[in-house]
Amino acid sequence: MKNPFRNRFSRWINRRIPRSDLQIFSQKNIFILPTGAGVVFGLLLVIMLLTGINYQNSLIYLSTFLLGAVFVGAMHQTHRNLSGLELTLVHPGEGYAGDDIPFRFRLKAGRDDAIAILLSCEESGLAPVHLHSGQAQDVTLPVHSAHRGYLRPDRVRIETRFPFGLLKAWSWVRPVSAGVVFPRPVPAPEAFSTVEDGEESAEARSVEGNDHADIRPWREGDLSQRVLWKRYARTGQMVVADWEGEQGGPYWLDFNAYPGADHELRLSYLAYLVNERGRSGVRFGLNLPGQIIEPDSGPAHAARCLRVLATWGEERPRDAMAEPHGTRKKERETTSEWVAEGQA
């Protein structure tokens, strides 16, 4: 059961801190409260004050007021530690489902030094960062991923407890940009593509009788038709023949080649094959329902195919609170009024 108070508090925070890849912290978006040690310290001050009143002891008064001044000074210093600080999302990361996706942020101090700054997201966090006035530093925050698709943290928390740990000042940044999570690679069974290569494939098949071939050891994912079974029967070594004429013929990675598997498992199969083809440097194309990546080779092509597999069927995250409720309706009514006045 959802907590209505927590939901209202979350909506209030989202209105106060809109989504942005750049956040400058000020009095409008910095929150400060005593820590557990600060609460105990405050209770001790109250007890000391009551004791001083009861016994009319000037030394207890002096100690109480001095420690109270220290508490107030710590409150101002803790707040100033975040005030003027800039936090920018430089680059949302990429990775595989189940791994930690690196998000690179840039911290830049304002007019004051920023000491013992902590950056965290859910269960992951970074070591304290110290910045001198005007200094900038890049940090990488790992964000855990569970499924493929777009990954955008709802909130990244920034916090400080300097100087005495009696108070904590914190705020959040709510990024707009999203990282990309690739499908988790799963070794793919042997399958045959349903894509017709057309003239290019016919040209490749026409030279299969060429005697000039490159013999290499068998790698997982190679088709059984390429294995030299006679040599395997003689020597026990499983080798594959790469014909010269096949260098121009693309090998299609086809979504429809695995009819018995669900969609996510097919994407994991294809991610595994993309990695295999990318490492071997062979030319291949990717066929997905509604989207085709033309044959190519190289690391850039493999990375593009992985991004397509990650975002296939997914919508890029959008901020649900971009406009207050009823804004578009009011705009339409105002526009209709203007049009009616113009016609009159």
SEMILUM-45074 format. One record per residue (C-alpha): residue number from 1; residue in three letters; x, y, z. Coordinates in steps of 0.2 Angstrom, whole numbers, plus 5000, padded with zeros to 4 digits. Each point is the difference from the previous one (the first is absolute). Layout:
# residues N
+-----+------+------+-------+------+
:  nr : rest : east : north :   up :
+-----+------+------+-------+------+
: NUM :  ALA :    X :     Y :    Z :
...
+-----+------+------+-------+------+
//
This chain:
# residues 344
+-----+------+------+-------+------+
:  nr : rest : east : north :   up :
+-----+------+------+-------+------+
:   1 :  MET : 5000 :  5000 : 5000 :
:   2 :  LYS : 5007 :  5017 : 4995 :
:   3 :  ASN : 5003 :  5013 : 5013 :
:   4 :  PRO : 4990 :  5016 : 4995 :
:   5 :  PHE : 5011 :  5011 : 5011 :
:   6 :  ARG : 5016 :  4994 : 4991 :
:   7 :  ASN : 4991 :  5002 : 4983 :
:   8 :  ARG : 4995 :  5018 : 5004 :
:   9 :  PHE : 5018 :  5003 : 5006 :
:  10 :  SER : 5007 :  4993 : 4984 :
:  11 :  ARG : 4989 :  5011 : 4989 :
:  12 :  TRP : 5005 :  5015 : 5011 :
:  13 :  ILE : 5018 :  4996 : 4997 :
:  14 :  ASN : 4998 :  4998 : 4981 :
:  15 :  ARG : 4992 :  5017 : 4999 :
:  16 :  ARG : 5013 :  5008 : 5010 :
:  17 :  ILE : 5014 :  4991 : 4990 :
:  18 :  PRO : 4996 :  4999 : 4982 :
:  19 :  ARG : 5009 :  4988 : 4989 :
:  20 :  SER : 5016 :  5007 : 4993 :
:  21 :  ASP : 5018 :  4994 : 4996 :
:  22 :  LEU : 5007 :  5015 : 5008 :
:  23 :  GLN : 4996 :  5005 : 5018 :
:  24 :  ILE : 5006 :  5015 : 5010 :
:  25 :  PHE : 4997 :  4998 : 5018 :
:  26 :  SER : 4993 :  5015 : 5010 :
:  27 :  GLN : 4988 :  5004 : 5014 :
:  28 :  LYS : 4986 :  4995 : 4989 :
:  29 :  ASN : 5005 :  4982 : 4999 :
:  30 :  ILE : 5011 :  4996 : 5014 :
:  31 :  PHE : 4993 :  4991 : 5015 :
:  32 :  ILE : 5008 :  4999 : 5017 :
:  33 :  LEU : 4996 :  4990 : 5016 :
:  34 :  PRO : 5009 :  4994 : 5016 :
:  35 :  THR : 5008 :  4983 : 4999 :
:  36 :  GLY : 4998 :  4987 : 5014 :
:  37 :  ALA : 5016 :  5007 : 5008 :
:  38 :  GLY : 4992 :  5018 : 4998 :
:  39 :  VAL : 4984 :  4995 : 5009 :
:  40 :  VAL : 5010 :  4993 : 5014 :
:  41 :  PHE : 5010 :  5016 : 5001 :
:  42 :  GLY : 4985 :  5011 : 5000 :
:  43 :  LEU : 4992 :  4990 : 5014 :
:  44 :  LEU : 5016 :  5001 : 5010 :
:  45 :  LEU : 4999 :  5019 : 4998 :
:  46 :  VAL : 4982 :  5001 : 5006 :
:  47 :  ILE : 5005 :  4990 : 5015 :
:  48 :  MET : 5015 :  5011 : 5004 :
:  49 :  LEU : 4989 :  5015 : 4998 :
:  50 :  LEU : 4987 :  4993 : 5012 :
:  51 :  THR : 5014 :  4996 : 5012 :
:  52 :  GLY : 5007 :  5017 : 4999 :
:  53 :  ILE : 4983 :  5008 : 5003 :
:  54 :  ASN : 4997 :  4988 : 5015 :
:  55 :  TYR : 5017 :  5004 : 5009 :
:  56 :  GLN : 5003 :  5017 : 4993 :
:  57 :  ASN : 5017 :  4995 : 4995 :
:  58 :  SER : 5009 :  5013 : 4989 :
:  59 :  LEU : 5013 :  4987 : 4994 :
:  60 :  ILE : 4986 :  4988 : 4993 :
:  61 :  TYR : 4992 :  5015 : 4992 :
:  62 :  LEU : 5016 :  5004 : 4991 :
:  63 :  SER : 5004 :  4983 : 4995 :
:  64 :  THR : 4982 :  4998 : 4993 :
:  65 :  PHE : 5000 :  5016 : 4990 :
:  66 :  LEU : 5018 :  4996 : 4993 :
:  67 :  LEU : 4994 :  4983 : 4994 :
:  68 :  GLY : 4984 :  5007 : 4993 :
:  69 :  ALA : 5010 :  5012 : 4990 :
:  70 :  VAL : 5011 :  4986 : 4994 :
:  71 :  PHE : 4984 :  4991 : 4994 :
:  72 :  VAL : 4993 :  5016 : 4991 :
:  73 :  GLY : 5017 :  5002 : 4992 :
:  74 :  ALA : 5001 :  4982 : 4994 :
:  75 :  MET : 4982 :  5002 : 4993 :
:  76 :  HIS : 5006 :  5015 : 4989 :
:  77 :  GLN : 5016 :  4992 : 4995 :
:  78 :  THR : 4991 :  4983 : 4995 :
:  79 :  HIS : 4987 :  5010 : 4989 :
:  80 :  ARG : 5014 :  5011 : 4992 :
:  81 :  ASN : 5009 :  4984 : 4996 :
:  82 :  LEU : 4987 :  4996 : 4987 :
:  83 :  SER : 4995 :  5018 : 4995 :
:  84 :  GLY : 5006 :  5005 : 4983 :
:  85 :  LEU : 5006 :  4983 : 4995 :
:  86 :  GLU : 4996 :  4994 : 4983 :
:  87 :  LEU : 4996 :  4982 : 4995 :
:  88 :  THR : 4999 :  4995 : 4982 :
:  89 :  LEU : 4997 :  4984 : 4991 :
:  90 :  VAL : 5013 :  4999 : 4987 :
:  91 :  HIS : 4997 :  4983 : 4993 :
:  92 :  PRO : 4987 :  4986 : 5004 :
:  93 :  GLY : 5008 :  4983 : 4998 :
:  94 :  GLU : 4997 :  4984 : 4991 :
:  95 :  GLY : 5002 :  4982 : 5006 :
:  96 :  TYR : 4991 :  4983 : 5001 :
:  97 :  ALA : 4985 :  4996 : 5010 :
:  98 :  GLY : 5004 :  4995 : 5017 :
:  99 :  ASP : 5016 :  5010 : 5001 :
: 100 :  ASP : 5004 :  5017 : 5007 :
: 101 :  ILE : 4998 :  5014 : 4987 :
: 102 :  PRO : 5013 :  5014 : 5002 :
: 103 :  PHE : 4992 :  5018 : 5000 :
: 104 :  ARG : 5014 :  5013 : 4999 :
: 105 :  PHE : 4996 :  5016 : 5010 :
: 106 :  ARG : 5010 :  5016 : 5001 :
: 107 :  LEU : 5001 :  5010 : 5017 :
: 108 :  LYS : 5005 :  5018 : 5000 :
: 109 :  ALA : 5002 :  5010 : 5016 :
: 110 :  GLY : 4993 :  5017 : 5002 :
: 111 :  ARG : 5008 :  5015 : 5010 :
: 112 :  ASP : 5003 :  4989 : 5015 :
: 113 :  ASP : 5009 :  4983 : 5001 :
: 114 :  ALA : 4989 :  4984 : 4999 :
: 115 :  ILE : 5007 :  4988 : 5013 :
: 116 :  ALA : 4995 :  4982 : 5003 :
: 117 :  ILE : 4986 :  4999 : 4986 :
: 118 :  LEU : 4992 :  4983 : 4998 :
: 119 :  LEU : 4991 :  4995 : 4984 :
: 120 :  SER : 4988 :  4985 : 5001 :
: 121 :  CYS : 4986 :  4991 : 4991 :
: 122 :  GLU : 4989 :  4987 : 5008 :
: 123 :  GLU : 5013 :  4987 : 5007 :
: 124 :  SER : 5016 :  5007 : 4991 :
: 125 :  GLY : 5010 :  5014 : 5005 :
: 126 :  LEU : 5017 :  5008 : 4999 :
: 127 :  ALA : 5014 :  5005 : 5012 :
: 128 :  PRO : 5000 :  5018 : 5006 :
: 129 :  VAL : 5006 :  5013 : 4988 :
: 130 :  HIS : 5009 :  5016 : 5005 :
: 131 :  LEU : 5000 :  5015 : 4988 :
: 132 :  HIS : 5009 :  5017 : 5002 :
: 133 :  SER : 4991 :  5016 : 4995 :
: 134 :  GLY : 4997 :  5000 : 4981 :
: 135 :  GLN : 5007 :  4983 : 4998 :
: 136 :  ALA : 4991 :  4987 : 4989 :
: 137 :  GLN : 5002 :  4981 : 5001 :
: 138 :  ASP : 4992 :  4985 : 4991 :
: 139 :  VAL : 4993 :  4985 : 5009 :
: 140 :  THR : 4992 :  4984 : 4994 :
: 141 :  LEU : 4985 :  4994 : 5010 :
: 142 :  PRO : 4995 :  4982 : 4996 :
: 143 :  VAL : 4981 :  4997 : 4999 :
: 144 :  HIS : 4993 :  4983 : 5001 :
: 145 :  SER : 4990 :  4993 : 4985 :
: 146 :  ALA : 4988 :  4986 : 5000 :
: 147 :  HIS : 4992 :  5000 : 4982 :
: 148 :  ARG : 5005 :  5005 : 4983 :
: 149 :  GLY : 4994 :  5017 : 4993 :
: 150 :  TYR : 5003 :  5018 : 5006 :
: 151 :  LEU : 5006 :  5003 : 5017 :
: 152 :  ARG : 4997 :  5016 : 5009 :
: 153 :  PRO : 5002 :  5002 : 5018 :
: 154 :  ASP : 4985 :  5009 : 5008 :
: 155 :  ARG : 5011 :  5009 : 5013 :
: 156 :  VAL : 5019 :  5001 : 5003 :
: 157 :  ARG : 5003 :  5006 : 5018 :
: 158 :  ILE : 5014 :  5012 : 5005 :
: 159 :  GLU : 5004 :  5002 : 5018 :
: 160 :  THR : 5013 :  5007 : 5012 :
: 161 :  ARG : 5002 :  4999 : 5019 :
: 162 :  PHE : 5015 :  5011 : 5002 :
: 163 :  PRO : 5007 :  5007 : 5012 :
: 164 :  PHE : 4994 :  4990 : 5015 :
: 165 :  GLY : 4987 :  4988 : 4994 :
: 166 :  LEU : 4987 :  5008 : 5011 :
: 167 :  LEU : 4989 :  5005 : 4985 :
: 168 :  LYS : 4998 :  4994 : 4982 :
: 169 :  ALA : 4996 :  5011 : 4985 :
: 170 :  TRP : 4994 :  4991 : 4985 :
: 171 :  SER : 4991 :  5002 : 4983 :
: 172 :  TRP : 4997 :  4990 : 4984 :
: 173 :  VAL : 5003 :  5001 : 4982 :
: 174 :  ARG : 4987 :  4993 : 4988 :
: 175 :  PRO : 5008 :  4996 : 4984 :
: 176 :  VAL : 4992 :  5002 : 4983 :
: 177 :  SER : 5012 :  4990 : 4990 :
: 178 :  ALA : 4999 :  4981 : 5001 :
: 179 :  GLY : 5013 :  4986 : 4999 :
: 180 :  VAL : 4998 :  4985 : 4989 :
: 181 :  VAL : 4999 :  4982 : 5006 :
: 182 :  PHE : 5004 :  4986 : 4988 :
: 183 :  PRO : 4992 :  4983 : 5001 :
: 184 :  ARG : 5010 :  4987 : 5010 :
: 185 :  PRO : 5009 :  4989 : 4987 :
: 186 :  VAL : 4995 :  4982 : 5000 :
: 187 :  PRO : 5009 :  4987 : 4989 :
: 188 :  ALA : 4989 :  4998 : 4985 :
: 189 :  PRO : 4995 :  4983 : 4993 :
: 190 :  GLU : 5003 :  4997 : 4981 :
: 191 :  ALA : 4987 :  5008 : 4990 :
: 192 :  PHE : 4997 :  5005 : 4982 :
: 193 :  SER : 4996 :  5017 : 4994 :
: 194 :  THR : 4984 :  5003 : 4991 :
: 195 :  VAL : 5007 :  5016 : 4991 :
: 196 :  GLU : 5003 :  4999 : 4982 :
: 197 :  ASP : 5017 :  5008 : 4995 :
: 198 :  GLY : 4994 :  5003 : 4982 :
: 199 :  GLU : 5014 :  5003 : 4987 :
: 200 :  GLU : 5014 :  5001 : 5013 :
: 201 :  SER : 4996 :  4983 : 5007 :
: 202 :  ALA : 4999 :  4992 : 4983 :
: 203 :  GLU : 5016 :  5007 : 4995 :
: 204 :  ALA : 5008 :  4993 : 5016 :
: 205 :  ARG : 4992 :  4983 : 4997 :
: 206 :  SER : 5007 :  5000 : 4982 :
: 207 :  VAL : 5018 :  4999 : 5006 :
: 208 :  GLU : 4998 :  4987 : 5013 :
: 209 :  GLY : 5009 :  4988 : 4988 :
: 210 :  ASN : 5016 :  5011 : 5001 :
: 211 :  ASP : 5015 :  4990 : 5007 :
: 212 :  HIS : 5007 :  5015 : 5009 :
: 213 :  ALA : 4994 :  4999 : 5018 :
: 214 :  ASP : 5006 :  5006 : 5017 :
: 215 :  ILE : 5000 :  4986 : 5012 :
: 216 :  ARG : 4998 :  5005 : 5018 :
: 217 :  PRO : 4995 :  4991 : 5016 :
: 218 :  TRP : 4981 :  4998 : 5004 :
: 219 :  ARG : 4993 :  5014 : 5011 :
: 220 :  GLU : 4983 :  4999 : 5009 :
: 221 :  GLY : 4987 :  5007 : 4989 :
: 222 :  ASP : 5007 :  4993 : 4984 :
: 223 :  LEU : 4987 :  4992 : 4988 :
: 224 :  SER : 5002 :  4981 : 4999 :
: 225 :  GLN : 5001 :  5001 : 4981 :
: 226 :  ARG : 5016 :  5009 : 5001 :
: 227 :  VAL : 5009 :  4986 : 5010 :
: 228 :  LEU : 5012 :  4988 : 4990 :
: 229 :  TRP : 4992 :  4984 : 5007 :
: 230 :  LYS : 5012 :  4989 : 4990 :
: 231 :  ARG : 5015 :  5008 : 5007 :
: 232 :  TYR : 4992 :  4999 : 5017 :
: 233 :  ALA : 4997 :  4981 : 4998 :
: 234 :  ARG : 5019 :  4998 : 4995 :
: 235 :  THR : 5008 :  5011 : 5012 :
: 236 :  GLY : 4988 :  5004 : 5014 :
: 237 :  GLN : 5002 :  5018 : 4997 :
: 238 :  MET : 4985 :  5011 : 4997 :
: 239 :  VAL : 5004 :  5013 : 4987 :
: 240 :  VAL : 4990 :  5012 : 4990 :
: 241 :  ALA : 5003 :  5006 : 4982 :
: 242 :  ASP : 4998 :  5018 : 4996 :
: 243 :  TRP : 4998 :  5002 : 4981 :
: 244 :  GLU : 5008 :  5015 : 4992 :
: 245 :  GLY : 4984 :  5003 : 4991 :
: 246 :  GLU : 4990 :  5001 : 5016 :
: 247 :  GLN : 5009 :  5015 : 5007 :
: 248 :  GLY : 4987 :  5011 : 4991 :
: 249 :  GLY : 4985 :  4990 : 5005 :
: 250 :  PRO : 4991 :  5006 : 5016 :
: 251 :  TYR : 4995 :  4988 : 5013 :
: 252 :  TRP : 4983 :  5005 : 5007 :
: 253 :  LEU : 4995 :  4999 : 5018 :
: 254 :  ASP : 4982 :  4998 : 4999 :
: 255 :  PHE : 4987 :  5002 : 5014 :
: 256 :  ASN : 4988 :  4988 : 4992 :
: 257 :  ALA : 5013 :  4986 : 5000 :
: 258 :  TYR : 4995 :  4994 : 5017 :
: 259 :  PRO : 4981 :  4998 : 4999 :
: 260 :  GLY : 4999 :  4989 : 5016 :
: 261 :  ALA : 5008 :  5014 : 5012 :
: 262 :  ASP : 4992 :  5015 : 5008 :
: 263 :  HIS : 5005 :  5017 : 4994 :
: 264 :  GLU : 5012 :  5004 : 5014 :
: 265 :  LEU : 5009 :  4984 : 4998 :
: 266 :  ARG : 5001 :  5003 : 4981 :
: 267 :  LEU : 5008 :  5017 : 5003 :
: 268 :  SER : 5013 :  4992 : 5012 :
: 269 :  TYR : 5004 :  4987 : 4987 :
: 270 :  LEU : 5003 :  5014 : 4987 :
: 271 :  ALA : 5010 :  5010 : 5013 :
: 272 :  TYR : 5012 :  4985 : 5002 :
: 273 :  LEU : 5001 :  4998 : 4981 :
: 274 :  VAL : 5004 :  5019 : 4997 :
: 275 :  ASN : 5014 :  4998 : 5013 :
: 276 :  GLU : 5007 :  4985 : 4991 :
: 277 :  ARG : 4999 :  5008 : 4983 :
: 278 :  GLY : 5007 :  5016 : 5006 :
: 279 :  ARG : 5015 :  4992 : 5008 :
: 280 :  SER : 5003 :  4989 : 4984 :
: 281 :  GLY : 4999 :  5015 : 4988 :
: 282 :  VAL : 4988 :  4992 : 4988 :
: 283 :  ARG : 4986 :  5009 : 4991 :
: 284 :  PHE : 4983 :  4998 : 5006 :
: 285 :  GLY : 4982 :  5008 : 5000 :
: 286 :  LEU : 4987 :  5000 : 5013 :
: 287 :  ASN : 4981 :  4997 : 4997 :
: 288 :  LEU : 4987 :  5005 : 5013 :
: 289 :  PRO : 4981 :  5002 : 4997 :
: 290 :  GLY : 4998 :  5017 : 4993 :
: 291 :  GLN : 5019 :  5004 : 5000 :
: 292 :  ILE : 5014 :  4994 : 4990 :
: 293 :  ILE : 5019 :  5005 : 5002 :
: 294 :  GLU : 5009 :  4998 : 4983 :
: 295 :  PRO : 5015 :  4988 : 5000 :
: 296 :  ASP : 5017 :  5008 : 5006 :
: 297 :  SER : 5014 :  4995 : 5011 :
: 298 :  GLY : 5011 :  5008 : 5013 :
: 299 :  PRO : 4998 :  5005 : 5018 :
: 300 :  ALA : 4989 :  5015 : 4996 :
: 301 :  HIS : 4988 :  4989 : 4991 :
: 302 :  ALA : 4999 :  4988 : 5014 :
: 303 :  ALA : 4997 :  5014 : 5013 :
: 304 :  ARG : 4986 :  5007 : 4989 :
: 305 :  CYS : 4992 :  4982 : 4999 :
: 306 :  LEU : 5001 :  4998 : 5019 :
: 307 :  ARG : 4991 :  5017 : 5002 :
: 308 :  VAL : 4986 :  4995 : 4988 :
: 309 :  LEU : 4998 :  4984 : 5009 :
: 310 :  ALA : 4999 :  5009 : 5017 :
: 311 :  THR : 4987 :  5013 : 4995 :
: 312 :  TRP : 4990 :  4989 : 4988 :
: 313 :  GLY : 4982 :  5002 : 5005 :
: 314 :  GLU : 5004 :  5012 : 5014 :
: 315 :  GLU : 4995 :  5018 : 5001 :
: 316 :  ARG : 5012 :  5013 : 5006 :
: 317 :  PRO : 4996 :  5006 : 5017 :
: 318 :  ARG : 4990 :  5016 : 5001 :
: 319 :  ASP : 4996 :  5011 : 5015 :
: 320 :  ALA : 4982 :  4998 : 5005 :
: 321 :  MET : 5000 :  5017 : 5009 :
: 322 :  ALA : 5005 :  5010 : 4986 :
: 323 :  GLU : 4985 :  5011 : 5001 :
: 324 :  PRO : 4988 :  5003 : 5015 :
: 325 :  HIS : 4983 :  4991 : 4998 :
: 326 :  GLY : 4988 :  5009 : 4989 :
: 327 :  THR : 5013 :  5012 : 4992 :
: 328 :  ARG : 4997 :  4993 : 4982 :
: 329 :  LYS : 4981 :  5002 : 5003 :
: 330 :  LYS : 5002 :  5018 : 5005 :
: 331 :  GLU : 5012 :  5003 : 4985 :
: 332 :  ARG : 4987 :  4993 : 4988 :
: 333 :  GLU : 4986 :  5010 : 5008 :
: 334 :  THR : 5010 :  5016 : 4999 :
: 335 :  THR : 5005 :  4997 : 4982 :
: 336 :  SER : 4981 :  4997 : 4996 :
: 337 :  GLU : 4996 :  5016 : 5008 :
: 338 :  TRP : 5013 :  5009 : 4990 :
: 339 :  VAL : 4994 :  4992 : 4984 :
: 340 :  ALA : 4982 :  5005 : 5004 :
: 341 :  GLU : 5005 :  5018 : 5003 :
: 342 :  GLY : 5009 :  5001 : 4984 :
: 343 :  GLN : 4986 :  4993 : 4990 :
: 344 :  ALA : 4988 :  5013 : 5008 :
+-----+------+------+-------+------+
//
